[in-house]
Amino acid sequence: MDVYPGVTDGDATKHQERHYYLLSELQTLVKELPSSFQQRLSYNTLGDLALALIDGTVYEIVQGLLDIQHLTEKNLYNQRQKLHCEHQVLKQDLVRKHKDALQSCKSHNLTLLKSNQQAEIEPLEIRVREEQRMMDKKIVAEMDQKVIDQQNTLEKAGVPGFFITTNPQELTMQMNLLELILKLQQKESQSGFF
């Protein structure tokens, strides 16, 4: 007899055994978290998380999100490095130009030349600082958007504790939940479950 349409008693038993196993493992892993977060993770929340993890789909989703995050971080780092290198080239070109001008300068024009050179350096330094600030702002905005995308994906996947938020306590709780998921995934892959 089927417990649910298409699910046999044997499947239901395996499903329940897996749920209890995951719940037990999560309860063990939670003990490694700070006590303030342990208190916020109720038995029901852990039970719901264990249910969400049963078929391994959430592991795949989390791994995919992690891969996307790493690629995004690498790309943003490379963009920032490229900008830094461009700034270095601009500064070196200006220093070279100034050095050449100093070598060919008559002594009576030296004060005027140095003044003009300083007038060229200051706008370049302002430009560099502004471009770096804009790049950093862009990086923060992209990473914030990545967090929102991850929260949305995990919420849609039915992972308890995930919803779109910017509340630091909720974000920390979500990071702890992700840590639990990743540790459990690692443990299961080492034991041959997934």
Disulfide bonds with the S-S distance in Angstrom:
none
